[in-house]
Amino acid sequence: MRNLLVGAAMTVMAAGAAIAHHAGDTYPLGDLVVSHAWTYETAAAGHSTKVYLTIMNNGAEADRLVDARVDFATRTVMQAQAIGADGTLAVQDVAALRIEPGQTLTLQPGAMWIELEGVQRAFKDGQHFHMDLTFEQAGSVEIDVWVNEADEHGHAHDS
């Protein structure tokens, strides 16, 4: 049941490409295109941050995002919100994110993201950092993740 709910959340994310925050750069990798990679600015005391991005699969075969890495975090994990057996909303670690042929998958706040844990630095609006993404079929690509300003509620805005 939990897998079904995570799958449903992923389908909702496919519709979210039109609302991605940062126009940003695009990174083609075989039949995949990664774009709109961004995060919120953070306080100096923050120890984790979330990264959001869009992955478009222009190919005839599915692929899976199996890893994401940065050089300043002790752990990187893909996460999604899912409804548990007790009916409560909970965050669940996800081993991989599947992108079907013709699908555009958008990681966005409140749904799916890449969590960077053990971060010992602050991020300010306008900065960027490098992240390596690894896909099961297409291989690896280095992308730039842009930092967007957060409002008083912690929501980022276009720069």
C-alpha positions in Angstrom: 0.0 0.0 0.0 2.8 2.4 0.9 4.4 1.8 -2.5 1.1 2.6 -4.2 0.9 5.9 -2.3 4.5 6.9 -3.1 3.7 6.0 -6.7 0.7 8.2 -6.7 2.8 11.1 -5.2 5.3 10.6 -8.0 2.5 10.8 -10.6 1.4 14.1 -9.1 5.0 15.4 -9.3 5.0 14.6 -13.1 2.4 17.4 -13.5 4.5 19.9 -11.5 7.1 20.8 -14.1 5.3 23.9 -15.1 5.6 25.3 -11.6 9.4 24.7 -11.0 11.0 27.7 -9.3 14.3 28.3 -11.0 14.6 28.5 -14.8 18.2 27.5 -14.4 20.4 25.4 -16.6 19.5 22.2 -18.4 21.8 19.1 -18.3 21.2 16.5 -21.0 22.3 13.0 -20.2 21.3 10.5 -22.9 17.5 10.6 -23.2 17.2 12.4 -19.9 17.3 16.2 -19.3 17.7 17.5 -15.7 16.7 21.1 -15.1 15.4 23.6 -12.6 17.7 22.5 -9.8 17.2 24.7 -6.7 17.2 24.9 -2.9 16.1 27.4 -0.3 18.6 29.7 1.4 19.5 28.5 4.9 20.6 29.8 8.3 24.1 29.2 9.5 22.9 26.7 12.0 21.0 24.6 9.5 22.2 21.0 9.3 20.1 19.8 6.4 18.6 21.2 3.3 16.3 20.0 0.5 17.1 20.1 -3.2 14.3 20.2 -5.9 14.7 19.6 -9.6 13.0 18.4 -12.8 13.9 15.3 -14.8 12.5 14.7 -18.2 12.7 11.3 -19.9 12.6 11.7 -23.7 13.5 8.1 -24.3 11.6 4.9 -24.9 12.9 3.2 -21.7 12.4 4.0 -18.1 15.4 5.1 -16.0 15.9 5.5 -12.3 17.7 8.2 -10.3 19.7 6.0 -7.9 22.1 8.4 -6.2 22.8 12.1 -5.5 26.0 13.4 -4.0 27.6 16.7 -2.8 31.0 17.2 -1.2 29.7 19.0 1.9 27.0 16.7 3.3 27.5 13.5 5.3 24.5 11.8 3.8 22.2 12.4 0.8 18.8 10.6 0.6 15.8 10.9 -1.7 12.6 11.4 0.3 8.8 11.6 -0.4 5.8 12.3 1.7 3.4 9.3 1.9 0.3 8.4 3.8 1.0 5.7 6.3 -1.1 2.7 7.2 -2.5 4.8 10.1 -3.6 7.5 7.7 -1.0 10.1 8.8 1.3 11.9 6.5 4.9 10.8 6.9 8.3 11.3 5.2 9.7 8.1 3.7 13.2 7.5 2.3 13.1 6.3 -1.3 15.8 4.0 -2.7 15.4 5.3 -6.3 13.1 7.6 -8.3 11.7 6.0 -11.5 11.2 8.2 -14.6 9.0 6.5 -17.2 9.4 7.1 -20.9 7.8 10.5 -21.9 7.5 11.4 -18.2 8.6 14.7 -16.6 9.2 14.2 -12.9 9.4 17.3 -10.7 10.7 17.2 -7.2 9.0 20.0 -5.2 8.3 21.1 -1.7 5.8 19.1 0.2 6.0 16.1 -2.1 9.5 14.8 -3.1 13.0 16.1 -2.7 16.7 15.2 -2.2 17.6 15.7 1.4 21.2 16.8 2.2 22.0 15.8 5.8 25.0 16.8 7.9 25.4 20.1 6.1 27.8 22.4 7.9 27.4 25.6 5.8 24.8 28.2 5.0 23.4 29.0 1.6 22.5 32.5 0.5 20.2 33.7 -2.3 22.1 33.7 -5.6 24.7 31.2 -4.7 25.0 27.7 -6.3 26.7 24.4 -5.7 27.5 21.3 -7.6 25.6 18.0 -7.2 26.4 14.7 -8.9 23.3 12.7 -10.0 23.6 9.0 -10.9 21.0 7.2 -13.1 20.7 3.5 -13.4 20.8 3.5 -17.3 22.0 7.0 -18.4 25.0 7.2 -16.0 26.1 10.3 -14.0 25.9 14.0 -14.6 27.1 17.1 -12.5 24.5 19.8 -12.2 24.4 23.3 -10.5 21.9 23.8 -7.8 20.8 27.4 -7.4 19.9 28.9 -4.0 16.7 30.9 -3.9 15.6 33.5 -1.3 13.1 32.2 1.3 10.3 34.3 2.6 9.1 34.4 6.3 7.4 31.0 5.8 10.5 29.4 4.4 9.2 29.3 0.8 11.5 30.1 -2.0 10.8 32.6 -4.8 12.0 32.9 -8.3 15.2 34.9 -8.6 
